[in-house]
Amino acid sequence: MTPEIPPPLAELGRRLDHHRATAAHGNVAAEVDGHGNLTGLRLAAGTLRRVHPDVLGREIVFAVAAARAAAAEHRRQAMSAVLPGMAT
């Protein structure tokens, strides 16, 4: 028998969903899960033809880092709502 997840922890799991961030020029959008794992990377149409590889690489890194930062902040807020004093 699988143990039941306490309601506050189940709610926390629901709050840790996907987060998306887009690079400044809109060429790249990165999506991560609530733990910061990359789950999606989208390039705007024509990006590979228009953007120099060095610039594109920086935009990818920026978009992934921004999405991970958003996920970390969201996780911190969700944890402090469910477990006050535990996530500061």
C-alpha positions in Angstrom: 0.0 0.0 0.0 1.3 3.4 -1.0 1.4 5.9 1.9 -0.8 8.9 1.5 1.0 12.2 0.9 0.1 14.8 3.6 -2.1 17.6 2.0 0.5 20.3 2.6 3.2 18.4 0.7 0.8 17.5 -2.1 0.0 21.2 -2.5 3.7 21.9 -2.6 4.1 19.4 -5.4 1.4 21.1 -7.4 3.0 24.5 -6.9 6.3 23.4 -8.2 5.3 23.4 -11.9 7.2 24.5 -15.0 8.8 27.9 -15.4 9.7 29.6 -18.6 12.1 32.4 -19.4 12.8 34.1 -22.7 16.2 35.7 -23.7 16.2 39.5 -24.2 15.8 39.4 -28.0 13.1 36.8 -27.9 15.0 34.3 -29.9 15.2 31.6 -27.2 12.7 30.4 -24.6 13.7 27.9 -22.0 11.4 25.9 -19.7 12.4 24.1 -16.5 10.5 22.1 -14.0 10.2 23.0 -10.3 13.6 21.6 -9.6 15.4 23.6 -12.3 15.7 20.7 -14.7 15.5 21.8 -18.3 12.3 20.4 -19.9 12.1 22.5 -23.1 14.1 24.8 -25.3 12.5 26.7 -28.1 14.1 28.8 -30.8 12.1 31.4 -32.7 11.6 30.8 -36.4 14.7 31.7 -38.4 16.9 32.0 -35.3 19.5 29.6 -36.6 19.8 31.5 -39.9 19.8 35.0 -38.3 21.8 34.8 -35.1 25.5 34.2 -34.8 26.2 30.9 -32.9 28.2 32.8 -30.2 25.2 35.1 -29.6 22.7 32.2 -29.7 24.8 30.3 -27.2 24.7 33.2 -24.8 21.0 33.7 -25.2 20.4 30.0 -24.5 22.5 30.2 -21.3 20.7 33.3 -20.2 17.2 31.9 -20.8 18.0 28.7 -19.0 19.6 30.6 -16.0 16.6 32.9 -15.8 14.1 30.0 -15.9 16.1 28.2 -13.2 16.2 31.4 -11.0 12.5 31.8 -11.4 11.9 28.2 -10.4 14.2 28.5 -7.4 12.4 31.6 -6.2 9.0 30.0 -6.7 10.2 26.9 -4.8 11.4 29.1 -2.0 8.1 30.9 -1.8 6.0 27.7 -2.0 8.1 26.0 0.7 7.8 28.9 3.1 4.0 28.9 2.6 3.8 25.2 3.4 6.6 25.0 5.9 7.0 28.4 7.6 10.5 29.1 8.8 12.0 26.3 6.9 12.8 28.1 3.6 14.4 31.5 4.2 
